Amino acid sequence: MNQFYKNLALWLVIGLIMIALFNIFNKPHSPYKDIIYSDFVNAVEKGEVSEVSIQGDTITGKLSDDKIFRTLTPKDTDLIKILREKGVKISVAHPDQDSWLTNLLVSWFPMILLLGIWLFFMRQMQMGGGKALSFGKAKVRLLSDKKNNATFKNVAGIDEAKEELKEIIDFLKDPQKFQKLGGRIPKGVLLMGPPGTGKTLLARAIAGEAEVPFFSMSGSDFVEMFVGVGASRVRDLFEQGKKNAPCIIFIDEIDAVGRHRGAGLGGGHDEREQTLNQLLVEMDGFESNEGVILIAATNRPDVLDPALMRPGRFDRQVVVPRPDIRGRDGILKVHTTNIPLSDDVKIEVLARGTPGFSGADLSNLVNEAALLAARKGKDKVDMKDFEYAKDKVMMGVERRSMIISETEKKNTAYHEAGHAIVAKLLPGTDPIHKVTIIPRGRALGLTQQLPIDEKHTYPKEYLLNNLTILMGGRTAEEIALNHQTTGAGNDIERVTELARKMVCEWGMSEKMGPLAYGQKEEQIFLGREITQHKDYSEHTAIEIDMEVKRLVMESYEKAKRLLLEHFDILTNMANTLLEKEVLEGHEIDAIVNEGLAKKAGGVTADKTENVAA
């Protein structure tokens, strides 16, 4: 019975009870005039009573003037004799008896009402968690084939993770294939990876592919305000799994209950630890859970308890990384299957131009492009729509309505031109994709670089060039406009952070040597050290600060030297930006190449003289 019919039946019962109570307590006003028994007897003796009706102890009757009356009679045996002597018409009726329903309602209704109120408040205390008094029941959802349409065909870009999980499904479908060689089914699989990489989608695909019951639950569903509820729900979850074995249980965001124990600072959060302990016992305890496979997903594997991560509980730990260029190509093809594409759309170009995008980012990109094409009334989605959607996702929405003065616009143009020129002139840097002075997101202007190849490690020269590129904006403002603004605040923050990492984490300082300085700061309540240990002296701290400053200042001087040498290119690009507002990569190449050609021909004058002028 679905929820609609349940609610309908409930309201019908409530309506019937209200009608019954109305009929019981809303008795009509009596038309009889009450008189005392002695007056009644006197009226009979005087012959003023024409007829009476006797019902138990109550006598009703009519006087000679047609007035009706009512009185109560004692056990008077002579009354009937007197009435007969005076010729009064006598009728007798059975006394009224209340029905059993009336008696039940009158006697039990207050108790039933109190019980109903108590049950209502108990349901509210569960915060919508199911039926009353079912705190310990797991809020598990059984995924049916009708509701779930995802299969492994809908998953792309994570082939290794798919193969790991396909093997589990094959084991469930044909266990003899593996058992004849002594293999056993994995008890648990932990999916780890950044947000948006497809962990939950993988679980949905497993549910679509596996021909066994698939139970889904969230890690936060175990947590409740009542003590012991989490552990009880874990027991109930695995009991349901045993009844339906072989089956798969999926727990999303398991870090909600699987955090490192001892993180409550004196047992302040003991309920979560009890839940985790019960989960550990159910996964690998004395009682066997044959045929129950637990799949969990998290983007915080660093905070999980080591006892949960060991083989025997989570036998496999599958990393779901951000997709590479081939993976992004596959993901884009999956998401564009049902979208009419124009002939100029090149999926491989989009895949190359979206480094660092997760599966969720790419899905959002395709959706934004489709919405934009629909907004413009197009029949198909073309490459311009995808380019606009990519810029929107990567850089933010254009804020053309924002009022900017000419002075600020000029400052932004020179700032972004400084970034772009330094990036073009330095060897080994990522190509410039686009430069804009239209405000996007929280920035007044942006210079976008897209790498040619996927990078997993970064050489020292590449990082030093990045420092110089970041300082290019600030130096361009000083050289061209002879002032400093707050527009370079984010650049300075990033360059300082990068330089400190080079010195303290990556050992890229000759003076400090290949040493790591300072332990990484641990967050509170992860069950580890709360205080940060300083493993170097004050003298070393001063040297670290000096070395960080040296790297930043050298990058600053290098950027300044480059821009002074190519001042005419800087001026030309800034003016072009003020005119067009947006410059594509090929336009930037043309401006820089033209300036370099003029410089090689000896057309330009000394840039320092231009600045002095």
Backbone torsions as a table, in degrees:
resi	resn	phi	psi	omega
1	MET	NA	125.0	-178.7
2	ASN	-78.3	175.3	-173.0
3	GLN	-66.0	-31.2	-179.2
4	PHE	-62.8	-47.9	-178.8
5	TYR	-68.4	-32.7	175.3
6	LYS	-62.4	-46.4	179.1
7	ASN	-64.9	-39.5	178.8
8	LEU	-62.1	-45.3	179.1
9	ALA	-62.8	-40.3	179.4
10	LEU	-61.7	-45.1	-179.1
11	TRP	-69.2	-31.8	175.7
12	LEU	-64.5	-44.2	178.4
13	VAL	-61.9	-44.6	178.9
14	ILE	-61.0	-40.4	179.0
15	GLY	-63.7	-43.5	178.9
16	LEU	-63.3	-40.9	178.7
17	ILE	-63.6	-41.6	179.5
18	MET	-64.8	-39.5	177.8
19	ILE	-64.1	-43.2	179.8
20	ALA	-62.5	-44.4	178.7
21	LEU	-63.3	-36.3	178.6
22	PHE	-64.7	-42.8	-179.3
23	ASN	-68.6	-31.1	-178.3
24	ILE	-74.3	-49.7	-171.7
25	PHE	-89.4	-13.0	-179.6
26	ASN	-101.9	68.2	179.0
27	LYS	-78.9	142.0	-178.3
28	PRO	-68.8	154.8	179.0
29	HIS	-67.6	130.6	-176.1
30	SER	-72.6	133.9	178.3
31	PRO	-84.5	-8.0	-175.5
32	TYR	-79.2	146.4	173.5
33	LYS	-95.4	121.8	-178.0
34	ASP	-77.4	129.8	175.9
35	ILE	-128.7	160.8	179.8
36	ILE	-82.2	159.6	-172.4
37	TYR	-63.8	-38.4	-178.5
38	SER	-64.7	-39.7	176.6
39	ASP	-64.2	-36.7	178.0
40	PHE	-62.7	-44.5	179.6
41	VAL	-63.8	-42.5	178.1
42	ASN	-61.0	-42.0	-179.8
43	ALA	-64.1	-38.1	178.2
44	VAL	-64.8	-45.0	-179.4
45	GLU	-64.2	-31.4	177.9
46	LYS	-81.2	-5.8	179.9
47	GLY	78.5	21.4	-178.6
48	GLU	-87.6	-5.3	-178.3
49	VAL	-103.8	126.7	-177.2
50	SER	-96.7	-37.3	-179.6
51	GLU	-154.6	153.1	178.5
52	VAL	-138.0	157.7	174.6
53	SER	-131.1	124.5	-176.9
54	ILE	-105.2	123.3	178.6
55	GLN	-133.7	96.4	-175.4
56	GLY	67.8	-122.5	178.0
57	ASP	-93.7	2.6	-176.2
58	THR	-105.2	134.2	176.5
59	ILE	-120.5	122.9	172.1
60	THR	-115.7	152.2	-177.3
61	GLY	-166.2	-176.9	-177.9
62	LYS	-129.4	134.6	175.8
63	LEU	-82.8	173.0	-178.6
64	SER	-65.6	-26.3	177.4
65	ASP	-90.5	19.4	176.3
66	ASP	69.3	12.1	173.1
67	LYS	-79.6	140.6	-178.7
68	ILE	-105.0	152.0	-174.2
69	PHE	-143.0	171.8	177.1
70	ARG	-150.0	140.3	178.5
71	THR	-150.9	164.5	177.1
72	LEU	-106.1	136.8	-176.0
73	THR	-111.9	140.4	171.2
74	PRO	-79.5	-178.2	178.4
75	LYS	-75.6	77.9	-176.3
76	ASP	-103.7	109.5	-177.4
77	THR	-76.5	-21.1	-178.2
78	ASP	-85.6	-5.8	-174.1
79	LEU	-64.8	-46.6	-178.6
80	ILE	-60.8	-38.9	-179.9
81	LYS	-62.4	-42.5	179.8
82	ILE	-66.1	-42.8	-179.2
83	LEU	-62.7	-40.2	-180.0
84	ARG	-68.6	-37.7	179.1
85	GLU	-63.4	-35.5	-178.0
86	LYS	-88.1	1.9	175.8
87	GLY	73.9	28.9	179.5
88	VAL	-82.0	134.8	174.6
89	LYS	-70.8	127.5	-176.0
90	ILE	-116.1	130.8	171.9
91	SER	-130.4	146.2	-176.9
92	VAL	-123.9	136.0	178.9
93	ALA	-127.4	156.7	176.3
94	HIS	-68.7	143.3	178.5
95	PRO	-67.0	147.9	179.1
96	ASP	-66.4	138.3	174.6
97	GLN	-126.4	125.0	177.9
98	ASP	-64.9	141.9	179.2
99	SER	-71.1	160.8	179.3
100	TRP	-64.8	-30.9	178.3
101	LEU	-66.1	-41.0	178.6
102	THR	-64.0	-45.6	178.9
103	ASN	-61.8	-39.9	179.9
104	LEU	-64.4	-44.8	-178.3
105	LEU	-67.6	-42.6	-178.3
106	VAL	-65.2	-40.6	-175.6
107	SER	-84.7	-36.6	-173.6
108	TRP	-103.1	-13.3	-176.1
109	PHE	-58.2	-45.5	178.4
110	PRO	-58.3	-40.7	179.6
111	MET	-67.9	-40.5	177.7
112	ILE	-63.0	-39.7	179.0
113	LEU	-62.6	-45.7	178.7
114	LEU	-62.9	-41.1	177.7
115	LEU	-62.5	-41.8	178.1
116	GLY	-63.3	-41.7	178.2
117	ILE	-63.5	-41.7	179.1
118	TRP	-62.6	-44.3	178.0
119	LEU	-63.5	-38.2	179.1
120	PHE	-61.1	-47.4	-179.3
121	PHE	-67.6	-32.4	176.2
122	MET	-66.1	-38.2	175.4
123	ARG	-64.6	-39.1	178.7
124	GLN	-66.9	-35.0	179.3
125	MET	-65.6	-25.4	176.5
126	GLN	-78.8	-5.6	179.5
127	MET	56.7	48.4	175.9
128	GLY	78.1	19.8	-173.9
129	GLY	-90.7	49.7	173.7
130	GLY	96.1	-158.7	-174.4
131	LYS	-76.6	159.7	-179.3
132	ALA	-62.4	143.5	178.3
133	LEU	63.3	22.4	178.6
134	SER	-115.7	43.3	-176.9
135	PHE	-61.5	-40.6	-174.4
136	GLY	-81.0	-0.6	178.9
137	LYS	-81.1	136.3	179.5
138	ALA	-72.3	136.7	179.6
139	LYS	-84.8	52.8	-174.7
140	VAL	-83.8	144.1	179.7
141	ARG	-116.2	128.7	177.9
142	LEU	-91.7	116.4	-179.3
143	LEU	-81.8	125.5	178.2
144	SER	-97.6	162.5	-179.9
145	ASP	-66.7	-27.8	-178.4
146	LYS	-69.8	-38.6	-177.0
147	LYS	-81.6	-26.0	-175.3
148	ASN	-108.5	120.0	-179.5
149	ASN	-109.7	-1.2	-176.3
150	ALA	-77.4	136.8	173.5
151	THR	-134.3	-179.6	178.9
152	PHE	-66.2	-16.6	175.4
153	LYS	-67.5	-26.7	179.7
154	ASN	-83.7	-4.0	-178.0
155	VAL	-108.3	125.6	179.4
156	ALA	-138.7	159.3	175.0
157	GLY	86.5	-7.5	179.8
158	ILE	-133.3	63.4	-172.8
159	ASP	-64.7	-38.5	-178.2
160	GLU	-64.6	-43.0	178.3
161	ALA	-64.2	-38.0	178.3
162	LYS	-62.7	-42.4	-179.4
163	GLU	-63.2	-40.5	179.2
164	GLU	-60.2	-41.9	-176.5
165	LEU	-81.3	-29.2	175.1
166	LYS	-60.9	-36.0	-180.0
167	GLU	-62.9	-38.3	178.3
168	ILE	-65.4	-41.8	178.5
169	ILE	-64.9	-40.4	176.7
170	ASP	-61.9	-37.0	178.4
171	PHE	-64.8	-41.6	179.7
172	LEU	-66.8	-34.9	-178.8
173	LYS	-78.1	-37.8	-177.5
174	ASP	-138.6	77.0	-177.1
175	PRO	-66.8	-28.1	-177.7
176	GLN	-61.7	-29.8	-179.2
177	LYS	-59.8	-34.7	-178.1
178	PHE	-98.0	-33.7	-176.2
179	GLN	-70.6	-26.2	-179.6
180	LYS	-68.3	-19.2	176.3
181	LEU	-101.0	8.5	177.5
182	GLY	87.9	6.0	179.4
183	GLY	-78.1	150.7	176.4
184	ARG	-122.2	154.7	-177.6
185	ILE	-69.8	137.2	176.6
186	PRO	-62.5	138.7	179.9
187	LYS	-77.4	-32.8	-176.8
188	GLY	-151.4	148.5	176.8
189	VAL	-129.2	126.6	179.5
190	LEU	-107.8	119.2	177.3
191	LEU	-93.2	119.4	-178.0
192	MET	-121.6	141.7	177.5
193	GLY	168.0	165.8	180.0
194	PRO	-62.6	163.1	177.7
195	PRO	-62.7	139.1	174.8
196	GLY	86.5	7.4	-177.4
197	THR	-87.7	-8.9	173.9
198	GLY	110.7	25.4	-179.0
199	LYS	-68.2	-49.5	179.4
200	THR	-67.0	-35.6	176.3
201	LEU	-62.7	-39.1	175.7
202	LEU	-60.4	-43.0	179.0
203	ALA	-63.4	-40.8	177.3
204	ARG	-64.9	-36.3	177.6
205	ALA	-66.4	-37.5	176.1
206	ILE	-62.2	-42.8	178.6
207	ALA	-62.1	-34.9	179.2
208	GLY	-75.8	-30.8	-177.3
209	GLU	-87.6	-38.1	-175.2
210	ALA	-72.9	135.8	177.7
211	GLU	-95.5	41.0	179.1
212	VAL	-133.1	161.0	176.9
213	PRO	-58.5	138.9	-178.6
214	PHE	-124.4	111.8	-179.9
215	PHE	-100.4	133.6	-178.4
216	SER	-119.9	139.1	180.0
217	MET	-152.3	152.6	176.2
218	SER	-99.1	150.3	-179.9
219	GLY	-61.5	-32.6	-179.8
220	SER	-73.3	-15.2	179.6
221	ASP	-68.0	-18.8	179.1
222	PHE	-79.3	-24.7	-173.6
223	VAL	-81.3	131.1	-179.0
224	GLU	-145.3	164.5	-179.3
225	MET	-75.5	-17.2	-178.4
226	PHE	-92.1	142.0	-178.6
227	VAL	-70.6	133.5	176.6
228	GLY	85.8	-3.6	-178.1
229	VAL	-69.5	-41.0	-178.8
230	GLY	-59.8	-47.5	178.6
231	ALA	-62.7	-39.5	178.2
232	SER	-63.3	-39.2	179.5
233	ARG	-69.5	-33.5	175.3
234	VAL	-62.6	-45.6	178.2
235	ARG	-60.4	-45.2	-179.4
236	ASP	-64.3	-36.9	179.6
237	LEU	-61.6	-47.0	-178.4
238	PHE	-74.6	-27.6	173.5
239	GLU	-63.8	-43.0	175.9
240	GLN	-64.2	-36.8	177.8
241	GLY	-63.8	-42.0	179.3
242	LYS	-63.6	-38.6	180.0
243	LYS	-65.2	-30.2	-177.0
244	ASN	-107.3	15.0	-178.4
245	ALA	-62.3	143.5	-3.8
246	PRO	-75.3	140.7	-178.8
247	CYS	-152.0	171.1	178.7
248	ILE	-121.6	131.9	175.1
249	ILE	-112.7	125.9	179.6
250	PHE	-113.7	125.6	176.7
251	ILE	-116.1	112.8	179.2
252	ASP	-86.8	143.4	-179.7
253	GLU	53.5	60.7	-176.5
254	ILE	-70.6	-14.5	179.0
255	ASP	-64.7	-14.0	176.8
256	ALA	-65.8	-29.9	179.3
257	VAL	-119.3	-13.8	-174.8
258	GLY	-99.7	17.2	-179.4
259	ARG	-65.4	157.5	-179.4
260	HIS	-51.8	131.0	179.1
261	ARG	-73.7	157.1	-176.8
262	GLY	84.4	12.0	-176.9
263	ALA	-92.9	3.9	-176.5
264	GLY	-90.4	4.8	178.8
265	LEU	54.8	70.0	177.7
266	GLY	89.7	22.8	177.6
267	GLY	82.0	23.0	-179.1
268	GLY	-70.5	-17.9	179.6
269	HIS	-131.8	54.9	-173.1
270	ASP	-70.4	-24.8	-177.7
271	GLU	-61.7	-42.5	179.8
272	ARG	-65.3	-36.5	178.5
273	GLU	-66.6	-39.0	175.8
274	GLN	-60.6	-41.6	178.0
275	THR	-62.2	-44.2	179.3
276	LEU	-64.4	-42.6	178.6
277	ASN	-59.4	-42.6	178.5
278	GLN	-65.4	-37.6	178.0
279	LEU	-64.4	-40.5	178.5
280	LEU	-63.0	-42.5	-179.6
281	VAL	-66.6	-42.7	-178.2
282	GLU	-67.2	-34.6	-178.5
283	MET	-73.6	-39.2	-179.8
284	ASP	-151.1	79.6	178.3
285	GLY	-124.8	-158.9	178.8
286	PHE	-70.1	-35.8	178.9
287	GLU	-82.1	131.3	-179.2
288	SER	-83.1	140.8	176.2
289	ASN	-116.5	60.3	-177.4
290	GLU	-65.3	133.4	177.1
291	GLY	86.8	-3.1	177.8
292	VAL	-103.8	112.9	179.5
293	ILE	-105.4	126.9	179.8
294	LEU	-101.5	122.9	174.3
295	ILE	-115.0	127.4	-178.8
296	ALA	-127.1	153.8	179.9
297	ALA	-130.5	142.7	177.1
298	THR	-158.5	150.5	170.9
299	ASN	-108.3	11.8	178.4
300	ARG	-130.6	63.9	-179.2
301	PRO	-68.6	-18.5	-177.4
302	ASP	-70.8	-20.4	-177.6
303	VAL	-98.4	-0.6	-177.9
304	LEU	-76.1	150.3	-179.7
305	ASP	-68.7	136.1	-179.9
306	PRO	-58.7	-32.0	179.3
307	ALA	-65.4	-27.0	178.7
308	LEU	-78.4	-26.3	-172.9
309	MET	-88.1	-10.2	-173.2
310	ARG	-73.4	155.8	173.0
311	PRO	-60.6	143.7	-172.4
312	GLY	104.8	-26.2	171.7
313	ARG	-110.4	-71.9	170.8
314	PHE	-104.3	93.2	-177.6
315	ASP	-67.8	-30.2	-178.6
316	ARG	-124.8	133.8	174.8
317	GLN	-117.6	105.6	-174.2
318	VAL	-98.0	119.6	177.8
319	VAL	-86.6	127.4	177.4
320	VAL	-109.6	92.2	-173.2
321	PRO	-84.3	175.7	170.6
322	ARG	-68.2	140.3	-174.7
323	PRO	-70.5	147.0	172.3
324	ASP	-83.7	-170.6	-174.4
325	ILE	-62.9	-37.2	178.2
326	ARG	-69.6	-39.6	177.4
327	GLY	-64.9	-41.4	179.0
328	ARG	-64.5	-36.3	177.1
329	ASP	-61.2	-45.2	178.9
330	GLY	-65.2	-40.5	180.0
331	ILE	-64.9	-42.9	179.0
332	LEU	-64.0	-36.4	178.2
333	LYS	-66.4	-37.2	178.2
334	VAL	-65.4	-44.6	-175.3
335	HIS	-75.7	-21.7	179.8
336	THR	-96.8	9.5	-178.0
337	THR	-59.7	-44.5	-175.6
338	ASN	-98.9	15.9	-178.6
339	ILE	-113.2	125.5	177.4
340	PRO	-68.7	117.7	-176.1
341	LEU	-105.0	144.2	174.5
342	SER	-74.2	163.8	-177.6
343	ASP	-68.3	-22.4	-177.0
344	ASP	-84.9	-1.6	179.8
345	VAL	-77.1	124.4	178.3
346	LYS	-119.3	108.8	-176.2
347	ILE	-63.7	-39.2	-177.9
348	GLU	-64.6	-33.0	177.0
349	VAL	-68.2	-41.8	176.9
350	LEU	-62.7	-41.2	179.8
351	ALA	-63.3	-40.2	179.3
352	ARG	-69.3	-30.6	-177.0
353	GLY	-89.3	7.7	-179.8
354	THR	-125.2	55.4	179.6
355	PRO	-68.2	141.7	179.3
356	GLY	82.7	-3.5	179.1
357	PHE	-73.3	137.4	172.0
358	SER	-87.7	175.3	177.9
359	GLY	-60.6	-38.9	178.5
360	ALA	-66.6	-37.7	177.6
361	ASP	-63.6	-42.5	-179.6
362	LEU	-67.6	-38.8	175.8
363	SER	-61.6	-41.5	177.8
364	ASN	-65.9	-38.1	178.2
365	LEU	-60.4	-48.0	179.9
366	VAL	-63.4	-41.4	179.9
367	ASN	-64.3	-42.5	178.9
368	GLU	-62.9	-40.1	178.5
369	ALA	-64.1	-42.0	178.9
370	ALA	-64.9	-40.9	178.5
371	LEU	-64.7	-39.8	179.4
372	LEU	-65.0	-43.7	178.6
373	ALA	-63.3	-39.3	178.0
374	ALA	-66.9	-36.6	178.9
375	ARG	-63.6	-34.6	179.9
376	LYS	-86.7	-0.3	178.0
377	GLY	76.0	26.5	179.9
378	LYS	-83.9	156.6	175.4
379	ASP	-88.8	-25.6	-179.4
380	LYS	-134.2	157.9	178.3
381	VAL	-92.5	122.4	-178.4
382	ASP	-104.3	-178.4	-175.1
383	MET	-67.3	-33.6	178.7
384	LYS	-61.3	-38.4	178.2
385	ASP	-63.3	-42.5	178.6
386	PHE	-66.5	-39.3	178.8
387	GLU	-64.1	-42.9	178.4
388	TYR	-63.8	-43.3	179.6
389	ALA	-64.5	-37.8	178.7
390	LYS	-64.2	-44.6	177.5
391	ASP	-63.5	-37.4	180.0
392	LYS	-65.4	-42.7	-178.9
393	VAL	-71.0	-42.2	-174.6
394	MET	-79.2	-40.3	-171.9
395	MET	-111.9	-16.5	-177.6
396	GLY	104.9	172.7	-177.9
397	VAL	-78.1	141.2	175.9
398	GLU	-64.9	132.2	179.0
399	ARG	-108.7	69.1	-177.4
400	ARG	-69.7	-22.5	-179.4
401	SER	-77.2	-10.7	-178.2
402	MET	-68.8	129.2	-178.3
403	ILE	-85.0	119.5	-179.6
404	ILE	-126.8	133.5	178.9
405	SER	-71.4	162.3	179.6
406	GLU	-64.7	-33.6	179.4
407	THR	-64.6	-46.2	178.9
408	GLU	-65.5	-38.9	179.7
409	LYS	-63.8	-40.8	178.9
410	LYS	-65.6	-42.1	178.4
411	ASN	-61.4	-43.3	178.8
412	THR	-64.2	-39.4	-179.6
413	ALA	-62.7	-46.0	178.6
414	TYR	-67.1	-36.1	178.7
415	HIS	-61.3	-51.1	-178.7
416	GLU	-70.2	-35.2	176.4
417	ALA	-63.5	-36.5	176.3
418	GLY	-61.5	-46.2	176.1
419	HIS	-57.7	-48.4	-173.9
420	ALA	-65.1	-43.7	-176.8
421	ILE	-67.6	-43.7	177.9
422	VAL	-61.3	-41.0	178.4
423	ALA	-64.9	-34.8	179.7
424	LYS	-74.0	-36.6	-174.1
425	LEU	-82.5	-24.4	-179.9
426	LEU	-81.7	139.6	179.7
427	PRO	-78.4	147.9	174.1
428	GLY	77.7	12.4	179.2
429	THR	-90.0	163.6	177.5
430	ASP	-70.0	141.1	-179.7
431	PRO	-62.5	147.0	176.3
432	ILE	-76.9	125.5	178.6
433	HIS	-92.5	-44.5	-175.3
434	LYS	-161.2	144.1	172.6
435	VAL	-126.8	131.1	-178.8
436	THR	-138.3	146.2	172.3
437	ILE	-111.9	11.4	172.5
438	ILE	-80.0	126.5	-179.4
439	PRO	-58.0	130.4	176.7
440	ARG	-131.6	130.7	179.9
441	GLY	60.5	-122.3	179.5
442	ARG	-103.4	5.8	-177.6
443	ALA	-106.5	145.8	176.8
444	LEU	-79.8	-22.8	178.2
445	GLY	-159.7	162.0	-177.0
446	LEU	-144.1	144.0	170.2
447	THR	-118.8	115.8	-173.1
448	GLN	-106.9	126.6	175.6
449	GLN	-113.5	138.4	177.3
450	LEU	-121.5	124.6	-179.8
451	PRO	-69.5	150.5	178.3
452	ILE	-77.0	-45.6	-177.9
453	ASP	-117.0	160.4	174.1
454	GLU	-69.6	132.7	179.7
455	LYS	-115.2	130.1	176.4
456	HIS	-114.1	-25.8	172.3
457	THR	-129.3	152.7	-175.6
458	TYR	-123.1	123.0	177.0
459	PRO	-71.1	162.5	-177.5
460	LYS	-62.5	-39.6	-179.0
461	GLU	-62.6	-39.4	178.7
462	TYR	-62.3	-42.6	-179.7
463	LEU	-68.6	-39.5	177.7
464	LEU	-64.0	-37.7	176.1
465	ASN	-64.4	-38.2	177.8
466	ASN	-63.7	-39.2	175.7
467	LEU	-59.2	-42.8	-179.0
468	THR	-66.7	-40.7	178.9
469	ILE	-62.4	-41.8	-179.9
470	LEU	-64.2	-33.6	179.0
471	MET	-82.6	-8.3	-178.1
472	GLY	-62.2	-35.4	-179.3
473	GLY	-66.9	-47.4	-178.7
474	ARG	-63.1	-44.8	-179.1
475	THR	-66.1	-35.1	177.7
476	ALA	-62.7	-40.6	176.6
477	GLU	-61.4	-43.1	-177.9
478	GLU	-68.0	-41.8	-176.6
479	ILE	-70.0	-49.5	-172.5
480	ALA	-82.2	-38.8	-172.7
481	LEU	-112.9	-7.0	176.3
482	ASN	58.5	40.9	174.0
483	HIS	-154.5	168.8	177.7
484	GLN	-120.3	140.4	-180.0
485	THR	-128.0	172.9	177.5
486	THR	-79.3	-3.9	-177.8
487	GLY	-63.3	-21.3	-179.1
488	ALA	-92.5	10.3	-176.0
489	GLY	-58.4	-47.6	180.0
490	ASN	-66.0	-38.5	177.5
491	ASP	-61.0	-44.4	-179.3
492	ILE	-65.2	-40.2	177.8
493	GLU	-62.1	-45.4	-178.9
494	ARG	-67.8	-40.6	-178.1
495	VAL	-67.9	-36.5	177.8
496	THR	-67.2	-43.7	179.2
497	GLU	-63.0	-43.8	-179.4
498	LEU	-65.1	-43.1	179.3
499	ALA	-63.9	-39.6	179.0
500	ARG	-66.6	-38.2	176.5
501	LYS	-64.7	-38.8	178.6
502	MET	-61.7	-37.3	-178.3
503	VAL	-80.7	-47.1	-169.2
504	CYS	-90.9	-29.2	-174.5
505	GLU	-109.4	-38.3	-170.9
506	TRP	-104.1	0.9	175.6
507	GLY	60.0	37.2	-176.7
508	MET	-100.3	25.4	175.7
509	SER	-115.9	124.5	-179.9
510	GLU	-66.2	-35.0	-178.6
511	LYS	-70.0	-44.8	-177.1
512	MET	-83.2	-21.1	177.5
513	GLY	81.0	175.7	-178.8
514	PRO	-79.5	63.5	179.9
515	LEU	-122.8	152.5	174.4
516	ALA	-101.0	125.0	-178.3
517	TYR	-110.2	123.8	177.2
518	GLY	86.6	123.3	174.8
519	GLN	-71.6	147.7	178.7
520	LYS	-64.1	138.1	-177.9
521	GLU	-70.1	124.5	177.4
522	GLU	-92.8	142.8	178.9
523	GLN	-79.2	150.4	178.8
524	ILE	-66.9	148.6	176.7
525	PHE	73.1	20.7	172.6
526	LEU	-96.2	-0.8	178.7
527	GLY	86.7	11.1	179.6
528	ARG	-117.0	-164.3	-179.0
529	GLU	-64.0	132.0	-178.7
530	ILE	-86.9	-42.4	179.8
531	THR	-80.9	146.5	179.1
532	GLN	-93.3	122.6	-179.8
533	HIS	-83.6	130.1	176.2
534	LYS	-94.4	109.4	-173.1
535	ASP	-98.6	23.4	175.5
536	TYR	-143.3	159.5	-174.7
537	SER	-79.9	172.7	177.8
538	GLU	-66.0	-36.4	178.6
539	HIS	-62.4	-41.7	177.8
540	THR	-64.5	-38.1	178.5
541	ALA	-61.2	-41.0	177.8
542	ILE	-64.2	-41.9	179.4
543	GLU	-65.3	-37.3	177.2
544	ILE	-62.1	-46.6	179.1
545	ASP	-60.0	-41.5	179.7
546	MET	-66.0	-38.4	-179.3
547	GLU	-70.2	-39.6	176.0
548	VAL	-61.4	-44.7	179.1
549	LYS	-62.6	-39.3	-179.7
550	ARG	-61.6	-44.8	179.8
551	LEU	-61.9	-43.6	-178.7
552	VAL	-66.9	-44.9	-177.4
553	MET	-68.1	-36.9	175.6
554	GLU	-62.9	-40.0	176.9
555	SER	-65.2	-39.5	178.5
556	TYR	-61.8	-46.5	-179.5
557	GLU	-66.4	-37.0	178.7
558	LYS	-65.2	-44.0	177.7
559	ALA	-63.6	-41.6	179.8
560	LYS	-63.2	-41.5	179.9
561	ARG	-64.4	-43.0	179.5
562	LEU	-62.5	-43.7	-177.3
563	LEU	-71.7	-32.8	175.8
564	LEU	-66.6	-39.2	179.6
565	GLU	-68.5	-27.5	-176.9
566	HIS	-124.2	48.5	-177.1
567	PHE	-64.4	-36.8	-179.9
568	ASP	-65.3	-35.3	176.0
569	ILE	-65.1	-41.5	178.6
570	LEU	-59.8	-46.9	-179.1
571	THR	-64.6	-43.9	-179.2
572	ASN	-62.2	-44.5	-179.2
573	MET	-67.7	-39.1	178.9
574	ALA	-63.6	-43.4	178.7
575	ASN	-64.7	-40.2	177.9
576	THR	-64.4	-38.7	176.7
577	LEU	-64.0	-41.1	178.1
578	LEU	-63.3	-30.2	-179.3
579	GLU	-81.6	-48.3	-172.9
580	LYS	-97.4	-24.6	-178.9
581	GLU	74.4	-30.2	179.6
582	VAL	-134.0	131.9	176.4
583	LEU	-123.8	128.7	176.0
584	GLU	-82.3	171.5	-176.7
585	GLY	-59.0	-43.1	-178.4
586	HIS	-68.7	-32.2	176.7
587	GLU	-68.0	-38.7	177.2
588	ILE	-64.8	-43.0	177.0
589	ASP	-58.2	-41.6	-178.6
590	ALA	-64.7	-43.6	-179.9
591	ILE	-63.7	-46.0	-178.4
592	VAL	-66.1	-45.1	-179.1
593	ASN	-63.5	-39.1	177.9
594	GLU	-62.9	-43.6	178.7
595	GLY	-64.8	-41.0	178.9
596	LEU	-66.1	-36.6	178.6
597	ALA	-65.4	-41.9	177.8
598	LYS	-64.3	-40.5	-179.9
599	LYS	-64.6	-40.4	178.5
600	ALA	-65.3	-29.0	179.2
601	GLY	-85.5	-0.1	177.8
602	GLY	75.7	23.1	-178.3
603	VAL	-77.5	-39.3	-174.2
604	THR	-79.0	150.2	175.0
605	ALA	-87.8	179.1	178.9
606	ASP	-66.5	130.4	-173.9
607	LYS	-71.0	-29.4	179.2
608	THR	-66.9	-33.5	175.6
609	GLU	-65.6	-37.6	177.0
610	ASN	-62.4	-41.6	-179.3
611	VAL	-66.4	-41.6	179.9
612	ALA	-64.0	-35.8	178.3
613	ALA	-68.8	NA	NA
